[in-house]
């Protein structure tokens, strides 16, 4: 499955790296692409292993707010 999350609070490349690293730590993630200017993260993952809620929670854990768009 592939979903895009709107992320608020990112201001720099360090923020992007922090979000990407956090999401990549989750089991079942295949690919992550975070866009600073768009304020989004596109995540490709195994639906049977991971949910949108879990991804959003992980983004919150690293310090940002997220919602599926």
CHARMM-style PDB file with segment names, atoms N, HN, CA, C and O in Angstrom:
ATOM      1  N   UNK     1       0.842  -1.170   0.000  1.00  0.00      PROA
ATOM      2  CA  UNK     1       0.000   0.000   0.000  1.00  0.00      PROA
ATOM      3  C   UNK     1       0.892   1.239   0.000  1.00  0.00      PROA
ATOM      4  O   UNK     1       2.007   1.223   0.522  1.00  0.00      PROA
ATOM      5  N   UNK     2       0.378   2.304  -0.592  1.00  0.00      PROA
ATOM      6  HN  UNK     2      -0.528   2.317  -1.016  1.00  0.00      PROA
ATOM      7  CA  UNK     2       1.112   3.571  -0.656  1.00  0.00      PROA
ATOM      8  C   UNK     2       0.178   4.687  -0.206  1.00  0.00      PROA
ATOM      9  O   UNK     2      -0.928   4.825  -0.729  1.00  0.00      PROA
ATOM     10  N   UNK     3       0.623   5.484   0.765  1.00  0.00      PROA
ATOM     11  HN  UNK     3       1.522   5.372   1.190  1.00  0.00      PROA
ATOM     12  CA  UNK     3      -0.163   6.612   1.256  1.00  0.00      PROA
ATOM     13  C   UNK     3       0.721   7.829   1.447  1.00  0.00      PROA
ATOM     14  O   UNK     3       1.932   7.724   1.640  1.00  0.00      PROA
ATOM     15  N   UNK     4       0.078   8.990   1.389  1.00  0.00      PROA
ATOM     16  HN  UNK     4      -0.906   9.075   1.232  1.00  0.00      PROA
ATOM     17  CA  UNK     4       0.768  10.251   1.624  1.00  0.00      PROA
ATOM     18  C   UNK     4       0.238  10.855   2.915  1.00  0.00      PROA
ATOM     19  O   UNK     4      -0.968  10.883   3.161  1.00  0.00      PROA
ATOM     20  N   UNK     5       1.161  11.335   3.729  1.00  0.00      PROA
ATOM     21  HN  UNK     5       2.141  11.312   3.529  1.00  0.00      PROA
ATOM     22  CA  UNK     5       0.833  11.945   5.006  1.00  0.00      PROA
ATOM     23  C   UNK     5       1.215  13.418   4.961  1.00  0.00      PROA
ATOM     24  O   UNK     5       2.309  13.759   4.512  1.00  0.00      PROA
ATOM     25  N   UNK     6       0.328  14.290   5.419  1.00  0.00      PROA
ATOM     26  HN  UNK     6      -0.561  14.013   5.784  1.00  0.00      PROA
ATOM     27  CA  UNK     6       0.619  15.711   5.563  1.00  0.00      PROA
ATOM     28  C   UNK     6       1.283  15.882   6.924  1.00  0.00      PROA
ATOM     29  O   UNK     6       0.731  15.488   7.952  1.00  0.00      PROA
ATOM     30  N   UNK     7       2.480  16.478   6.915  1.00  0.00      PROA
ATOM     31  HN  UNK     7       2.928  16.798   6.080  1.00  0.00      PROA
ATOM     32  CA  UNK     7       3.251  16.634   8.152  1.00  0.00      PROA
ATOM     33  C   UNK     7       3.418  18.118   8.455  1.00  0.00      PROA
ATOM     34  O   UNK     7       3.838  18.894   7.596  1.00  0.00      PROA
ATOM     35  N   UNK     8       3.089  18.500   9.666  1.00  0.00      PROA
ATOM     36  HN  UNK     8       2.748  17.870  10.364  1.00  0.00      PROA
ATOM     37  CA  UNK     8       3.274  19.892  10.072  1.00  0.00      PROA
ATOM     38  C   UNK     8       4.416  19.987  11.074  1.00  0.00      PROA
ATOM     39  O   UNK     8       4.600  19.113  11.921  1.00  0.00      PROA
ATOM     40  N   UNK     9       5.178  21.074  10.955  1.00  0.00      PROA
ATOM     41  HN  UNK     9       5.028  21.784  10.267  1.00  0.00      PROA
ATOM     42  CA  UNK     9       6.265  21.326  11.893  1.00  0.00      PROA
ATOM     43  C   UNK     9       7.661  21.148  11.331  1.00  0.00      PROA
ATOM     44  O   UNK     9       8.636  21.493  12.000  1.00  0.00      PROA
ATOM     45  N   UNK    10       7.790  20.616  10.115  1.00  0.00      PROA
ATOM     46  HN  UNK    10       6.999  20.336   9.571  1.00  0.00      PROA
ATOM     47  CA  UNK    10       9.129  20.440   9.529  1.00  0.00      PROA
ATOM     48  C   UNK    10       9.619  21.774   8.974  1.00  0.00      PROA
ATOM     49  O   UNK    10       8.880  22.483   8.290  1.00  0.00      PROA
ATOM     50  N   UNK    11      10.886  22.110   9.280  1.00  0.00      PROA
ATOM     51  HN  UNK    11      11.486  21.534   9.835  1.00  0.00      PROA
ATOM     52  CA  UNK    11      11.431  23.385   8.820  1.00  0.00      PROA
ATOM     53  C   UNK    11      12.770  23.275   8.097  1.00  0.00      PROA
ATOM     54  O   UNK    11      13.226  24.244   7.491  1.00  0.00      PROA
ATOM     55  N   UNK    12      13.410  22.095   8.155  1.00  0.00      PROA
ATOM     56  HN  UNK    12      13.039  21.307   8.648  1.00  0.00      PROA
ATOM     57  CA  UNK    12      14.748  21.983   7.578  1.00  0.00      PROA
ATOM     58  C   UNK    12      15.054  20.546   7.159  1.00  0.00      PROA
ATOM     59  O   UNK    12      14.250  19.639   7.373  1.00  0.00      PROA
ATOM     60  N   UNK    13      16.223  20.356   6.563  1.00  0.00      PROA
ATOM     61  HN  UNK    13      16.877  21.093   6.390  1.00  0.00      PROA
ATOM     62  CA  UNK    13      16.642  19.031   6.107  1.00  0.00      PROA
ATOM     63  C   UNK    13      16.805  18.059   7.274  1.00  0.00      PROA
ATOM     64  O   UNK    13      16.576  16.859   7.121  1.00  0.00      PROA
ATOM     65  N   UNK    14      17.194  18.568   8.425  1.00  0.00      PROA
ATOM     66  HN  UNK    14      17.380  19.543   8.550  1.00  0.00      PROA
ATOM     67  CA  UNK    14      17.313  17.708   9.608  1.00  0.00      PROA
ATOM     68  C   UNK    14      15.945  17.133   9.991  1.00  0.00      PROA
ATOM     69  O   UNK    14      15.839  15.969  10.378  1.00  0.00      PROA
ATOM     70  N   UNK    15      14.913  17.953   9.879  1.00  0.00      PROA
ATOM     71  HN  UNK    15      14.999  18.898   9.564  1.00  0.00      PROA
ATOM     72  CA  UNK    15      13.551  17.485  10.164  1.00  0.00      PROA
ATOM     73  C   UNK    15      13.173  16.351   9.218  1.00  0.00      PROA
ATOM     74  O   UNK    15      12.616  15.337   9.640  1.00  0.00      PROA
ATOM     75  N   UNK    16      13.481  16.530   7.940  1.00  0.00      PROA
ATOM     76  HN  UNK    16      13.933  17.354   7.598  1.00  0.00      PROA
ATOM     77  CA  UNK    16      13.188  15.505   6.933  1.00  0.00      PROA
ATOM     78  C   UNK    16      13.893  14.203   7.291  1.00  0.00      PROA
ATOM     79  O   UNK    16      13.282  13.135   7.268  1.00  0.00      PROA
ATOM     80  N   UNK    17      15.168  14.292   7.620  1.00  0.00      PROA
ATOM     81  HN  UNK    17      15.665  15.159   7.638  1.00  0.00      PROA
ATOM     82  CA  UNK    17      15.947  13.099   7.959  1.00  0.00      PROA
ATOM     83  C   UNK    17      15.383  12.407   9.198  1.00  0.00      PROA
ATOM     84  O   UNK    17      15.334  11.179   9.262  1.00  0.00      PROA
ATOM     85  N   UNK    18      14.963  13.192  10.169  1.00  0.00      PROA
ATOM     86  HN  UNK    18      15.002  14.190  10.117  1.00  0.00      PROA
ATOM     87  CA  UNK    18      14.406  12.639  11.405  1.00  0.00      PROA
ATOM     88  C   UNK    18      13.114  11.864  11.127  1.00  0.00      PROA
ATOM     89  O   UNK    18      12.912  10.774  11.663  1.00  0.00      PROA
ATOM     90  N   UNK    19      12.248  12.428  10.291  1.00  0.00      PROA
ATOM     91  HN  UNK    19      12.412  13.313   9.856  1.00  0.00      PROA
ATOM     92  CA  UNK    19      10.989  11.767   9.940  1.00  0.00      PROA
ATOM     93  C   UNK    19      11.265  10.506   9.127  1.00  0.00      PROA
ATOM     94  O   UNK    19      10.702   9.448   9.409  1.00  0.00      PROA
ATOM     95  N   UNK    20      12.133  10.616   8.116  1.00  0.00      PROA
ATOM     96  HN  UNK    20      12.590  11.476   7.887  1.00  0.00      PROA
ATOM     97  CA  UNK    20      12.459   9.449   7.283  1.00  0.00      PROA
ATOM     98  C   UNK    20      13.025   8.314   8.133  1.00  0.00      PROA
ATOM     99  O   UNK    20      12.611   7.164   7.991  1.00  0.00      PROA
ATOM    100  N   UNK    21      13.958   8.633   9.002  1.00  0.00      PROA
ATOM    101  HN  UNK    21      14.294   9.568   9.117  1.00  0.00      PROA
ATOM    102  CA  UNK    21      14.575   7.604   9.848  1.00  0.00      PROA
ATOM    103  C   UNK    21      13.540   6.952  10.756  1.00  0.00      PROA
ATOM    104  O   UNK    21      13.519   5.731  10.907  1.00  0.00      PROA
ATOM    105  N   UNK    22      12.689   7.764  11.353  1.00  0.00      PROA
ATOM    106  HN  UNK    22      12.706   8.757  11.230  1.00  0.00      PROA
ATOM    107  CA  UNK    22      11.664   7.228  12.242  1.00  0.00      PROA
ATOM    108  C   UNK    22      10.730   6.269  11.533  1.00  0.00      PROA
ATOM    109  O   UNK    22      10.435   5.191  12.051  1.00  0.00      PROA
ATOM    110  N   UNK    23      10.261   6.647  10.355  1.00  0.00      PROA
ATOM    111  HN  UNK    23      10.500   7.522   9.935  1.00  0.00      PROA
ATOM    112  CA  UNK    23       9.340   5.790   9.604  1.00  0.00      PROA
ATOM    113  C   UNK    23      10.047   4.522   9.148  1.00  0.00      PROA
ATOM    114  O   UNK    23       9.468   3.436   9.198  1.00  0.00      PROA
ATOM    115  N   UNK    24      11.288   4.650   8.707  1.00  0.00      PROA
ATOM    116  HN  UNK    24      11.758   5.532   8.666  1.00  0.00      PROA
ATOM    117  CA  UNK    24      12.033   3.481   8.222  1.00  0.00      PROA
ATOM    118  C   UNK    24      12.280   2.452   9.316  1.00  0.00      PROA
ATOM    119  O   UNK    24      12.515   1.281   9.017  1.00  0.00      PROA
ATOM    120  N   UNK    25      12.232   2.865  10.569  1.00  0.00      PROA
ATOM    121  HN  UNK    25      12.042   3.816  10.812  1.00  0.00      PROA
ATOM    122  CA  UNK    25      12.418   1.937  11.686  1.00  0.00      PROA
ATOM    123  C   UNK    25      11.242   0.978  11.850  1.00  0.00      PROA
ATOM    124  O   UNK    25      11.377  -0.067  12.486  1.00  0.00      PROA
ATOM    125  N   UNK    26      10.093   1.327  11.280  1.00  0.00      PROA
ATOM    126  HN  UNK    26       9.983   2.176  10.762  1.00  0.00      PROA
ATOM    127  CA  UNK    26       8.899   0.492  11.427  1.00  0.00      PROA
ATOM    128  C   UNK    26       8.983  -0.749  10.547  1.00  0.00      PROA
ATOM    129  O   UNK    26       9.368  -0.670   9.380  1.00  0.00      PROA
ATOM    130  N   UNK    27       8.621  -1.891  11.113  1.00  0.00      PROA
ATOM    131  HN  UNK    27       8.308  -1.956  12.060  1.00  0.00      PROA
ATOM    132  CA  UNK    27       8.585  -3.135  10.339  1.00  0.00      PROA
ATOM    133  C   UNK    27       7.480  -3.041   9.293  1.00  0.00      PROA
ATOM    134  O   UNK    27       6.363  -2.618   9.592  1.00  0.00      PROA
ATOM    135  N   UNK    28       7.801  -3.440   8.066  1.00  0.00      PROA
ATOM    136  HN  UNK    28       8.708  -3.783   7.823  1.00  0.00      PROA
ATOM    137  CA  UNK    28       6.816  -3.440   6.995  1.00  0.00      PROA
ATOM    138  C   UNK    28       6.920  -2.262   6.046  1.00  0.00      PROA
ATOM    139  O   UNK    28       6.200  -2.213   5.048  1.00  0.00      PROA
ATOM    140  N   UNK    29       7.808  -1.304   6.333  1.00  0.00      PROA
ATOM    141  HN  UNK    29       8.393  -1.344   7.143  1.00  0.00      PROA
ATOM    142  CA  UNK    29       7.990  -0.152   5.449  1.00  0.00      PROA
ATOM    143  C   UNK    29       8.914  -0.546   4.301  1.00  0.00      PROA
ATOM    144  O   UNK    29      10.008  -1.066   4.522  1.00  0.00      PROA
ATOM    145  N   UNK    30       8.460  -0.291   3.070  1.00  0.00      PROA
ATOM    146  HN  UNK    30       7.572   0.132   2.891  1.00  0.00      PROA
ATOM    147  CA  UNK    30       9.267  -0.582   1.888  1.00  0.00      PROA
ATOM    148  C   UNK    30      10.018   0.652   1.391  1.00  0.00      PROA
ATOM    149  O   UNK    30      11.176   0.554   0.983  1.00  0.00      PROA
ATOM    150  N   UNK    31       9.357   1.820   1.424  1.00  0.00      PROA
ATOM    151  HN  UNK    31       8.417   1.899   1.756  1.00  0.00      PROA
ATOM    152  CA  UNK    31       9.956   3.032   0.863  1.00  0.00      PROA
ATOM    153  C   UNK    31       9.358   4.261   1.548  1.00  0.00      PROA
ATOM    154  O   UNK    31       8.167   4.299   1.857  1.00  0.00      PROA
ATOM    155  N   UNK    32      10.208   5.264   1.779  1.00  0.00      PROA
ATOM    156  HN  UNK    32      11.175   5.234   1.528  1.00  0.00      PROA
ATOM    157  CA  UNK    32       9.769   6.528   2.376  1.00  0.00      PROA
ATOM    158  C   UNK    32      10.376   7.674   1.588  1.00  0.00      PROA
ATOM    159  O   UNK    32      11.571   7.661   1.290  1.00  0.00      PROA
ATOM    160  N   UNK    33       9.566   8.664   1.248  1.00  0.00      PROA
ATOM    161  HN  UNK    33       8.595   8.675   1.489  1.00  0.00      PROA
ATOM    162  CA  UNK    33      10.067   9.875   0.609  1.00  0.00      PROA
ATOM    163  C   UNK    33       9.402  11.060   1.293  1.00  0.00      PROA
ATOM    164  O   UNK    33       8.185  11.228   1.215  1.00  0.00      PROA
ATOM    165  N   UNK    34      10.202  11.877   1.962  1.00  0.00      PROA
ATOM    166  HN  UNK    34      11.190  11.741   2.025  1.00  0.00      PROA
ATOM    167  CA  UNK    34       9.689  13.046   2.666  1.00  0.00      PROA
ATOM    168  C   UNK    34      10.038  14.291   1.858  1.00  0.00      PROA
ATOM    169  O   UNK    34      11.180  14.465   1.434  1.00  0.00      PROA
ATOM    170  N   UNK    35       9.044  15.159   1.646  1.00  0.00      PROA
ATOM    171  HN  UNK    35       8.115  15.018   1.990  1.00  0.00      PROA
ATOM    172  CA  UNK    35       9.216  16.393   0.879  1.00  0.00      PROA
ATOM    173  C   UNK    35       9.063  17.583   1.826  1.00  0.00      PROA
ATOM    174  O   UNK    35       7.979  17.823   2.357  1.00  0.00      PROA
ATOM    175  N   UNK    36      10.142  18.321   2.034  1.00  0.00      PROA
ATOM    176  HN  UNK    36      11.023  18.126   1.603  1.00  0.00      PROA
ATOM    177  CA  UNK    36      10.113  19.461   2.951  1.00  0.00      PROA
ATOM    178  C   UNK    36       9.177  20.558   2.448  1.00  0.00      PROA
ATOM    179  O   UNK    36       8.328  21.034   3.202  1.00  0.00      PROA
ATOM    180  N   UNK    37       9.320  20.965   1.191  1.00  0.00      PROA
ATOM    181  HN  UNK    37      10.010  20.579   0.579  1.00  0.00      PROA
ATOM    182  CA  UNK    37       8.515  22.072   0.661  1.00  0.00      PROA
ATOM    183  C   UNK    37       7.028  21.750   0.631  1.00  0.00      PROA
ATOM    184  O   UNK    37       6.194  22.612   0.908  1.00  0.00      PROA
ATOM    185  N   UNK    38       6.700  20.509   0.295  1.00  0.00      PROA
ATOM    186  HN  UNK    38       7.377  19.809   0.069  1.00  0.00      PROA
ATOM    187  CA  UNK    38       5.291  20.096   0.257  1.00  0.00      PROA
ATOM    188  C   UNK    38       4.757  19.785   1.651  1.00  0.00      PROA
ATOM    189  O   UNK    38       3.548  19.812   1.880  1.00  0.00      PROA
ATOM    190  N   UNK    39       5.659  19.492   2.573  1.00  0.00      PROA
ATOM    191  HN  UNK    39       6.641  19.471   2.386  1.00  0.00      PROA
ATOM    192  CA  UNK    39       5.246  19.104   3.915  1.00  0.00      PROA
ATOM    193  C   UNK    39       4.557  17.753   3.940  1.00  0.00      PROA
ATOM    194  O   UNK    39       3.591  17.544   4.674  1.00  0.00      PROA
ATOM    195  N   UNK    40       5.075  16.829   3.116  1.00  0.00      PROA
ATOM    196  HN  UNK    40       5.860  16.999   2.520  1.00  0.00      PROA
ATOM    197  CA  UNK    40       4.453  15.506   3.028  1.00  0.00      PROA
ATOM    198  C   UNK    40       5.480  14.387   3.143  1.00  0.00      PROA
ATOM    199  O   UNK    40       6.681  14.585   2.965  1.00  0.00      PROA
ATOM    200  N   UNK    41       4.957  13.210   3.446  1.00  0.00      PROA
ATOM    201  HN  UNK    41       3.980  13.049   3.590  1.00  0.00      PROA
ATOM    202  CA  UNK    41       5.745  11.981   3.405  1.00  0.00      PROA
ATOM    203  C   UNK    41       4.925  10.956   2.638  1.00  0.00      PROA
ATOM    204  O   UNK    41       3.763  10.709   2.961  1.00  0.00      PROA
ATOM    205  N   UNK    42       5.535  10.362   1.621  1.00  0.00      PROA
ATOM    206  HN  UNK    42       6.478  10.563   1.358  1.00  0.00      PROA
ATOM    207  CA  UNK    42       4.891   9.290   0.878  1.00  0.00      PROA
ATOM    208  C   UNK    42       5.522   7.988   1.343  1.00  0.00      PROA
ATOM    209  O   UNK    42       6.738   7.808   1.265  1.00  0.00      PROA
ATOM    210  N   UNK    43       4.681   7.085   1.827  1.00  0.00      PROA
ATOM    211  HN  UNK    43       3.694   7.232   1.890  1.00  0.00      PROA
ATOM    212  CA  UNK    43       5.167   5.847   2.427  1.00  0.00      PROA
ATOM    213  C   UNK    43       4.557   4.656   1.696  1.00  0.00      PROA
ATOM    214  O   UNK    43       3.339   4.559   1.546  1.00  0.00      PROA
ATOM    215  N   UNK    44       5.425   3.752   1.243  1.00  0.00      PROA
ATOM    216  HN  UNK    44       6.414   3.830   1.365  1.00  0.00      PROA
ATOM    217  CA  UNK    44       4.986   2.486   0.664  1.00  0.00      PROA
ATOM    218  C   UNK    44       5.272   1.414   1.705  1.00  0.00      PROA
ATOM    219  O   UNK    44       6.394   1.296   2.198  1.00  0.00      PROA
ATOM    220  N   UNK    45       4.244   0.632   2.035  1.00  0.00      PROA
ATOM    221  HN  UNK    45       3.333   0.728   1.635  1.00  0.00      PROA
ATOM    222  CA  UNK    45       4.394  -0.333   3.125  1.00  0.00      PROA
ATOM    223  C   UNK    45       3.504  -1.553   2.929  1.00  0.00      PROA
ATOM    224  O   UNK    45       2.598  -1.563   2.096  1.00  0.00      PROA
ATOM    225  N   UNK    46       3.791  -2.576   3.721  1.00  0.00      PROA
ATOM    226  HN  UNK    46       4.528  -2.568   4.398  1.00  0.00      PROA
ATOM    227  CA  UNK    46       3.018  -3.817   3.707  1.00  0.00      PROA
ATOM    228  C   UNK    46       1.793  -3.629   4.609  1.00  0.00      PROA
ATOM    229  O   UNK    46       1.917  -3.521   5.829  1.00  0.00      PROA
ATOM    230  N   UNK    47       0.628  -3.592   3.994  1.00  0.00      PROA
ATOM    231  HN  UNK    47       0.528  -3.680   3.003  1.00  0.00      PROA
ATOM    232  CA  UNK    47      -0.606  -3.308   4.730  1.00  0.00      PROA
ATOM    233  C   UNK    47      -0.892  -4.325   5.838  1.00  0.00      PROA
ATOM    234  O   UNK    47      -1.492  -3.983   6.857  1.00  0.00      PROA
ATOM    235  N   UNK    48      -0.468  -5.563   5.640  1.00  0.00      PROA
ATOM    236  HN  UNK    48       0.019  -5.842   4.812  1.00  0.00      PROA
ATOM    237  CA  UNK    48      -0.729  -6.586   6.654  1.00  0.00      PROA
ATOM    238  C   UNK    48       0.174  -6.428   7.885  1.00  0.00      PROA
ATOM    239  O   UNK    48      -0.092  -7.036   8.921  1.00  0.00      PROA
ATOM    240  N   UNK    49       1.232  -5.625   7.783  1.00  0.00      PROA
ATOM    241  HN  UNK    49       1.448  -5.131   6.940  1.00  0.00      PROA
ATOM    242  CA  UNK    49       2.158  -5.429   8.899  1.00  0.00      PROA
ATOM    243  C   UNK    49       2.034  -4.066   9.563  1.00  0.00      PROA
ATOM    244  O   UNK    49       2.499  -3.884  10.688  1.00  0.00      PROA
ATOM    245  N   UNK    50       1.417  -3.112   8.889  1.00  0.00      PROA
ATOM    246  HN  UNK    50       1.039  -3.260   7.975  1.00  0.00      PROA
ATOM    247  CA  UNK    50       1.478  -1.725   9.329  1.00  0.00      PROA
ATOM    248  C   UNK    50       0.182  -1.002   8.985  1.00  0.00      PROA
ATOM    249  O   UNK    50      -0.483  -1.347   8.009  1.00  0.00      PROA
ATOM    250  N   UNK    51      -0.178   0.000   9.785  1.00  0.00      PROA
ATOM    251  HN  UNK    51       0.363   0.280  10.578  1.00  0.00      PROA
ATOM    252  CA  UNK    51      -1.384   0.788   9.515  1.00  0.00      PROA
ATOM    253  C   UNK    51      -1.031   2.272   9.428  1.00  0.00      PROA
ATOM    254  O   UNK    51       0.038   2.695   9.866  1.00  0.00      PROA
ATOM    255  N   UNK    52      -1.946   3.050   8.858  1.00  0.00      PROA
ATOM    256  HN  UNK    52      -2.815   2.706   8.503  1.00  0.00      PROA
ATOM    257  CA  UNK    52      -1.759   4.501   8.793  1.00  0.00      PROA
ATOM    258  C   UNK    52      -1.616   5.092  10.191  1.00  0.00      PROA
ATOM    259  O   UNK    52      -0.831   6.014  10.409  1.00  0.00      PROA
ATOM    260  N   UNK    53      -2.378   4.555  11.127  1.00  0.00      PROA
ATOM    261  HN  UNK    53      -3.016   3.805  10.950  1.00  0.00      PROA
ATOM    262  CA  UNK    53      -2.334   5.052  12.500  1.00  0.00      PROA
ATOM    263  C   UNK    53      -0.952   4.849  13.124  1.00  0.00      PROA
ATOM    264  O   UNK    53      -0.443   5.725  13.823  1.00  0.00      PROA
ATOM    265  N   UNK    54      -0.354   3.689  12.863  1.00  0.00      PROA
ATOM    266  HN  UNK    54      -0.768   2.978  12.295  1.00  0.00      PROA
ATOM    267  CA  UNK    54       0.976   3.403  13.406  1.00  0.00      PROA
ATOM    268  C   UNK    54       2.011   4.349  12.815  1.00  0.00      PROA
ATOM    269  O   UNK    54       2.893   4.830  13.528  1.00  0.00      PROA
ATOM    270  N   UNK    55       1.910   4.618  11.520  1.00  0.00      PROA
ATOM    271  HN  UNK    55       1.194   4.228  10.942  1.00  0.00      PROA
ATOM    272  CA  UNK    55       2.842   5.545  10.869  1.00  0.00      PROA
ATOM    273  C   UNK    55       2.658   6.947  11.443  1.00  0.00      PROA
ATOM    274  O   UNK    55       3.640   7.621  11.754  1.00  0.00      PROA
ATOM    275  N   UNK    56       1.414   7.392  11.586  1.00  0.00      PROA
ATOM    276  HN  UNK    56       0.616   6.845  11.333  1.00  0.00      PROA
ATOM    277  CA  UNK    56       1.141   8.714  12.156  1.00  0.00      PROA
ATOM    278  C   UNK    56       1.672   8.819  13.581  1.00  0.00      PROA
ATOM    279  O   UNK    56       2.221   9.851  13.965  1.00  0.00      PROA
ATOM    280  N   UNK    57       1.512   7.753  14.367  1.00  0.00      PROA
ATOM    281  HN  UNK    57       1.066   6.914  14.055  1.00  0.00      PROA
ATOM    282  CA  UNK    57       2.024   7.747  15.739  1.00  0.00      PROA
ATOM    283  C   UNK    57       3.542   7.860  15.757  1.00  0.00      PROA
ATOM    284  O   UNK    57       4.102   8.562  16.599  1.00  0.00      PROA
ATOM    285  N   UNK    58       4.207   7.181  14.841  1.00  0.00      PROA
ATOM    286  HN  UNK    58       3.752   6.611  14.157  1.00  0.00      PROA
ATOM    287  CA  UNK    58       5.671   7.240  14.781  1.00  0.00      PROA
ATOM    288  C   UNK    58       6.127   8.654  14.433  1.00  0.00      PROA
ATOM    289  O   UNK    58       7.092   9.159  15.007  1.00  0.00      PROA
ATOM    290  N   UNK    59       5.435   9.287  13.493  1.00  0.00      PROA
ATOM    291  HN  UNK    59       4.652   8.876  13.026  1.00  0.00      PROA
ATOM    292  CA  UNK    59       5.769  10.668  13.127  1.00  0.00      PROA
ATOM    293  C   UNK    59       5.592  11.576  14.347  1.00  0.00      PROA
ATOM    294  O   UNK    59       6.405  12.471  14.579  1.00  0.00      PROA
ATOM    295  N   UNK    60       4.544  11.349  15.116  1.00  0.00      PROA
ATOM    296  HN  UNK    60       3.884  10.622  14.927  1.00  0.00      PROA
ATOM    297  CA  UNK    60       4.314  12.128  16.338  1.00  0.00      PROA
ATOM    298  C   UNK    60       5.423  11.885  17.359  1.00  0.00      PROA
ATOM    299  O   UNK    60       5.852  12.812  18.047  1.00  0.00      PROA
ATOM    300  N   UNK    61       5.884  10.642  17.457  1.00  0.00      PROA
ATOM    301  HN  UNK    61       5.536   9.889  16.899  1.00  0.00      PROA
ATOM    302  CA  UNK    61       6.964  10.307  18.396  1.00  0.00      PROA
ATOM    303  C   UNK    61       8.245  11.071  18.096  1.00  0.00      PROA
ATOM    304  O   UNK    61       8.992  11.416  19.011  1.00  0.00      PROA
ATOM    305  N   UNK    62       8.505  11.340  16.810  1.00  0.00      PROA
ATOM    306  HN  UNK    62       7.899  11.060  16.067  1.00  0.00      PROA
ATOM    307  CA  UNK    62       9.732  12.068  16.464  1.00  0.00      PROA
ATOM    308  C   UNK    62       9.514  13.585  16.466  1.00  0.00      PROA
ATOM    309  O   UNK    62      10.426  14.345  16.140  1.00  0.00      PROA
ATOM    310  N   UNK    63       8.289  14.027  16.837  1.00  0.00      PROA
ATOM    311  HN  UNK    63       7.549  13.410  17.101  1.00  0.00      PROA
ATOM    312  CA  UNK    63       8.078  15.443  17.090  1.00  0.00      PROA
ATOM    313  C   UNK    63       7.236  16.229  16.108  1.00  0.00      PROA
ATOM    314  O   UNK    63       7.280  17.459  16.120  1.00  0.00      PROA
ATOM    315  N   UNK    64       6.470  15.562  15.256  1.00  0.00      PROA
ATOM    316  HN  UNK    64       6.434  14.563  15.246  1.00  0.00      PROA
ATOM    317  CA  UNK    64       5.679  16.266  14.247  1.00  0.00      PROA
ATOM    318  C   UNK    64       4.255  15.736  14.221  1.00  0.00      PROA
ATOM    319  O   UNK    64       3.985  14.636  14.705  1.00  0.00      PROA
ATOM    320  N   UNK    65       3.346  16.517  13.657  1.00  0.00      PROA
ATOM    321  HN  UNK    65       3.564  17.411  13.264  1.00  0.00      PROA
ATOM    322  CA  UNK    65       1.959  16.077  13.515  1.00  0.00      PROA
ATOM    323  C   UNK    65       1.749  15.575  12.102  1.00  0.00      PROA
ATOM    324  O   UNK    65       2.307  16.119  11.149  1.00  0.00      PROA
ATOM    325  N   UNK    66       0.928  14.519  11.968  1.00  0.00      PROA
ATOM    326  HN  UNK    66       0.475  14.078  12.742  1.00  0.00      PROA
ATOM    327  CA  UNK    66       0.694  13.940  10.650  1.00  0.00      PROA
ATOM    328  C   UNK    66      -0.748  13.499  10.499  1.00  0.00      PROA
ATOM    329  O   UNK    66      -1.400  13.099  11.463  1.00  0.00      PROA
ATOM    330  N   UNK    67      -1.234  13.582   9.265  1.00  0.00      PROA
ATOM    331  HN  UNK    67      -0.704  13.908   8.482  1.00  0.00      PROA
ATOM    332  CA  UNK    67      -2.540  13.046   8.923  1.00  0.00      PROA
ATOM    333  C   UNK    67      -2.488  12.536   7.490  1.00  0.00      PROA
ATOM    334  O   UNK    67      -1.753  13.065   6.656  1.00  0.00      PROA
ATOM    335  N   UNK    68      -3.271  11.507   7.216  1.00  0.00      PROA
ATOM    336  HN  UNK    68      -3.868  11.077   7.893  1.00  0.00      PROA
ATOM    337  CA  UNK    68      -3.314  10.942   5.867  1.00  0.00      PROA
ATOM    338  C   UNK    68      -4.067  11.907   4.966  1.00  0.00      PROA
ATOM    339  O   UNK    68      -5.114  12.437   5.339  1.00  0.00      PROA
ATOM    340  N   UNK    69      -3.522  12.130   3.773  1.00  0.00      PROA
ATOM    341  HN  UNK    69      -2.671  11.700   3.470  1.00  0.00      PROA
ATOM    342  CA  UNK    69      -4.212  12.989   2.792  1.00  0.00      PROA
ATOM    343  C   UNK    69      -4.736  12.174   1.636  1.00  0.00      PROA
ATOM    344  OT1 UNK    69      -5.343  12.726   0.717  1.00  0.00      PROA
TER     345      UNK     69
END
